[in-house]
Amino acid sequence: MPELFSSMPSNPQIHVQYLAPGHELITPEQFHASNPENLGGNLAKMSPTMVVKWGNHASLIEAKNMLYVAGRTSIPVPKLYAAYAYGPLDRDLGDYGSVYDVYIFMEFIEGEDLRKSWGKYSAAEKQTILMDLKKHMIELRSLPPANYIGSVDEGPVTDLMLEWSTSARGLSLHAYARTDGEFLTRYLGPFKSIEDFNAKIVETFVARSKAQAGPYIRGMLNTHKHGIVFTHGDLRPDNIIVKDGRVAAIIDWELSGWYPEYWEFAKAFYIEAFADDWGSHLLGVLTPYYCEQLIHARLMEVLW
């Protein structure tokens, strides 16, 4: 049986998931003693060439996804130097976090994110950036399809759409660690099929809304059939780094994995406010799934 966090001694250890050849492991103590530059949230710049994503809400799944994409495509993904979990730590789980901190050491990519820089580009420069993005998305979709919904290596679904699932909340409150240092969080899955995935979304929606809408939501989700493709899952301007008018990197792969083919479009446009012409240009990068996006937006009114 796995050991409950509440009964685990506070004797934190490093549980390495990945260490790049030729790189020495940087301990949490060394990282914090380096006085890293805070870049916002749980991201810090440790040196001119290295950034670190860390904390109890960071995920080793992101490192797995990055390695998978970098090893099978030419998509510009920051080089991964190391990834590990550190714990258990003496911490209250009331915030649905973990008694483990995760440290992901990766390459710092010079450039600006598109959220800050999009407005300064000319029409011709924007087209060059969009051509880069379309090429990268086509390559991502060309990865061999999986037979499940979830993250790399048959990992769970990391999208917070299912956070309100009763089973997900149960995991958060009763999380545990395995002897190999892996640990469970609120994540669910993987799901054996799109139908199983949709069924969990319906269950979560009904539980959250307390509405008698199960058959209606089920019909919305199951009307169209879709394939399963590898998806970034959070393709917004903040996660696209541009340098010298070209896409230098696509970052933040925590929400990536195998999802229904409409998922990229639905996620990208759920947060799009059309305050500028980014959304209109993005229509030329991603295959549109208008009906599915409207369904997703309706669901997220309750599930977000």
C-alpha positions in Angstrom: 0.0 0.0 0.0 1.2 3.5 -0.7 2.2 5.6 2.3 -0.1 8.5 3.2 1.5 11.9 3.3 0.2 12.5 6.8 2.3 9.6 8.1 5.4 10.4 6.1 8.4 11.8 8.0 9.7 15.3 6.9 13.0 14.0 5.6 13.0 15.5 2.1 15.0 13.8 -0.6 15.6 14.5 -4.3 13.8 12.0 -6.6 15.4 12.5 -10.0 13.2 12.1 -13.1 15.7 13.4 -15.6 19.3 14.7 -15.7 20.9 15.7 -19.0 24.2 14.0 -19.8 27.1 16.1 -18.7 25.1 18.2 -16.3 25.5 18.2 -12.5 22.4 18.1 -10.4 21.6 21.4 -8.7 20.0 21.0 -5.3 17.1 23.1 -4.0 19.6 24.7 -1.5 22.0 25.6 -4.3 19.1 27.0 -6.4 17.7 29.2 -3.7 21.2 30.3 -2.6 22.0 31.5 -6.1 19.6 34.4 -5.5 17.6 33.8 -8.8 15.8 36.5 -10.6 12.0 36.2 -10.2 10.3 36.2 -13.6 6.8 35.9 -12.1 4.8 33.1 -10.6 6.9 30.0 -10.0 9.6 30.8 -12.7 13.0 32.2 -11.9 16.2 32.9 -13.9 19.1 31.2 -12.3 21.8 32.2 -14.8 21.9 33.9 -18.3 21.2 30.5 -19.9 19.0 28.8 -17.4 15.5 29.2 -15.9 13.9 27.1 -13.2 10.2 26.3 -12.8 9.7 25.2 -9.2 7.2 24.8 -6.4 4.4 22.5 -5.3 2.2 23.3 -8.2 4.9 22.6 -10.9 4.6 19.2 -12.5 7.1 16.6 -13.6 4.6 15.8 -16.4 5.7 19.0 -18.1 9.3 17.8 -18.3 8.1 14.5 -19.8 6.1 16.3 -22.4 9.0 18.5 -23.3 11.4 15.6 -23.7 8.8 13.8 -25.9 8.3 16.7 -28.3 11.9 17.7 -28.4 13.0 14.2 -29.2 10.5 13.6 -32.0 10.0 17.0 -33.7 12.0 20.1 -34.8 9.6 22.3 -32.8 11.7 24.8 -30.7 11.3 23.6 -27.2 13.6 24.8 -24.4 16.4 22.3 -23.7 15.8 20.4 -20.5 18.7 20.1 -18.1 17.1 18.4 -15.1 13.8 17.6 -13.5 13.1 16.2 -10.0 10.7 16.1 -7.1 11.9 17.1 -3.7 10.1 16.0 -0.5 8.1 15.1 1.4 7.9 18.5 3.1 5.9 19.4 6.2 3.1 21.2 4.4 -0.6 21.7 4.7 -2.5 20.1 1.8 -5.5 22.5 2.1 -4.5 24.4 -1.0 -4.7 21.2 -3.1 -1.0 21.3 -3.6 1.5 18.6 -2.7 4.1 17.9 0.0 6.6 17.7 -2.9 8.2 20.6 -4.7 9.1 20.1 -8.3 12.2 21.6 -9.9 12.5 21.8 -13.7 15.8 23.3 -14.9 15.7 24.4 -18.6 17.2 26.6 -21.2 16.5 30.3 -21.1 15.3 31.5 -24.5 16.2 35.0 -25.5 13.4 37.0 -27.0 9.9 38.4 -26.2 6.6 36.7 -25.7 4.0 37.5 -28.3 1.7 39.0 -25.7 4.1 41.9 -25.2 5.5 42.2 -28.8 2.6 41.3 -31.2 1.4 44.8 -31.7 4.8 46.1 -32.9 5.1 43.8 -35.9 4.2 44.8 -39.4 1.6 42.8 -41.4 4.5 41.0 -43.2 6.3 40.2 -40.0 3.2 38.8 -38.5 2.7 36.5 -41.5 6.3 35.2 -41.0 5.6 34.4 -37.4 2.3 32.7 -38.2 3.9 30.6 -40.9 6.4 29.4 -38.3 3.6 28.6 -35.9 1.5 26.7 -38.6 4.6 24.6 -39.5 5.1 23.7 -35.8 1.4 22.8 -35.3 1.4 20.6 -38.4 4.4 18.8 -37.1 2.9 18.4 -33.7 -0.3 16.9 -35.3 1.9 14.5 -37.4 3.1 12.6 -34.3 1.7 9.1 -34.3 -1.7 9.0 -32.6 -2.2 7.4 -29.2 -5.0 5.2 -28.1 -5.8 7.1 -24.9 -6.5 10.6 -23.6 -3.8 11.9 -21.3 -0.2 13.1 -21.1 3.0 11.4 -22.3 3.7 7.8 -21.2 0.1 7.1 -20.5 0.1 9.9 -17.9 -3.1 11.6 -16.6 -5.1 14.5 -18.0 -3.6 17.7 -16.6 -6.2 20.1 -17.7 -8.0 21.7 -14.8 -11.3 21.2 -16.5 -11.7 18.1 -14.3 -10.6 19.8 -11.1 -14.1 19.8 -9.7 -14.5 16.1 -10.2 -15.4 14.4 -6.9 -12.7 11.8 -7.6 -10.1 14.4 -8.4 -10.9 16.3 -5.2 -10.6 13.1 -3.3 -7.1 12.6 -4.6 -6.1 16.0 -3.6 -7.2 15.4 0.0 -5.7 11.9 0.2 -2.6 12.2 -1.9 0.2 9.8 -1.5 3.7 9.1 -2.7 5.1 5.9 -4.2 8.5 4.6 -3.1 10.0 5.8 -6.5 9.2 9.4 -5.6 6.3 9.8 -8.0 3.3 11.3 -6.4 -0.4 11.7 -7.1 -2.2 15.0 -7.4 -5.7 16.0 -8.4 -5.1 14.8 -12.0 -7.3 12.1 -13.4 -6.8 9.6 -16.2 -5.5 8.5 -18.6 -8.8 7.7 -20.3 -9.0 4.7 -22.6 -11.1 6.6 -25.2 -12.7 9.9 -26.0 -16.0 8.5 -24.9 -14.6 7.8 -21.4 -13.1 11.2 -21.3 -16.4 12.8 -22.3 -18.2 10.8 -19.7 -16.0 12.1 -16.9 -16.5 15.7 -18.2 -20.3 15.2 -18.0 -20.0 13.7 -14.5 -17.9 16.6 -13.4 -20.3 19.2 -15.0 -23.3 17.7 -13.3 -21.6 17.4 -9.9 -20.4 21.0 -10.1 -23.6 22.6 -11.5 -26.1 20.4 -9.6 -28.2 20.8 -12.7 -30.3 18.0 -14.4 -28.3 18.5 -17.6 -26.5 15.3 -18.1 -28.2 14.1 -21.3 -27.9 17.5 -22.8 -24.2 17.9 -22.1 -23.6 14.3 -23.2 -25.3 15.0 -26.5 -23.3 18.1 -27.0 -20.0 16.3 -26.5 -20.8 13.1 -28.5 -22.5 14.6 -31.6 -19.2 14.7 -33.6 -16.5 12.0 -33.7 -12.9 13.0 -33.5 -9.4 11.5 -33.7 -6.8 11.8 -31.0 -3.8 14.0 -31.6 -0.9 15.4 -29.6 -1.8 18.9 -28.4 0.0 21.7 -26.7 -3.1 22.7 -24.8 -2.2 26.3 -24.0 -1.3 28.0 -27.2 -1.6 31.6 -26.2 0.7 34.5 -27.0 2.4 34.4 -23.6 3.7 30.9 -24.4 5.3 31.8 -27.8 8.7 33.4 -27.7 9.8 35.4 -30.7 13.3 36.7 -31.6 14.3 38.6 -34.7 10.9 38.1 -36.1 10.9 34.3 -35.9 9.4 31.9 -33.4 12.3 31.0 -31.1 10.4 28.7 -28.7 7.0 27.4 -27.6 7.0 27.1 -23.9 4.8 25.8 -21.0 4.0 22.2 -22.0 2.3 21.2 -18.7 -1.1 20.9 -20.3 0.1 19.0 -23.3 -0.8 15.5 -24.3 -3.1 13.3 -26.4 -6.5 15.0 -26.8 -9.5 15.1 -29.2 -8.4 16.9 -32.4 -10.5 20.0 -31.6 -8.8 20.5 -28.2 -6.1 22.9 -29.4 -8.6 25.2 -31.1 -11.1 25.1 -28.2 -8.4 25.9 -25.6 -6.7 28.7 -27.6 -10.0 30.5 -28.3 -11.6 30.0 -24.8 -9.3 32.7 -23.5 -9.3 34.8 -26.7 -11.0 38.2 -26.2 -10.2 39.6 -29.7 -8.8 42.8 -28.2 -6.4 42.8 -31.2 -6.0 40.9 -34.5 -4.2 37.9 -32.9 -7.3 35.7 -32.8 -8.2 36.4 -36.4 -4.7 35.5 -37.5 -4.7 32.4 -35.3 -7.6 31.1 -37.4 -5.1 30.5 -40.2 -2.8 28.5 -37.9 -5.2 26.1 -36.3 -7.9 24.0 -37.9 -11.2 25.6 -36.8 -13.7 23.7 -34.8 -16.3 26.3 -34.1 -19.1 24.2 -32.7 -16.8 22.3 -30.4 -15.2 25.5 -29.2 -18.7 26.9 -28.3 -19.5 23.7 -26.4 -16.2 23.9 -24.5 -16.8 27.5 -23.6 -20.3 26.6 -22.3 -18.7 23.8 -20.2 -16.0 26.1 -18.8 -18.6 28.6 -17.5 -19.2 25.9 -14.8 -16.0 24.0 -14.7 -13.5 26.9 -14.4 
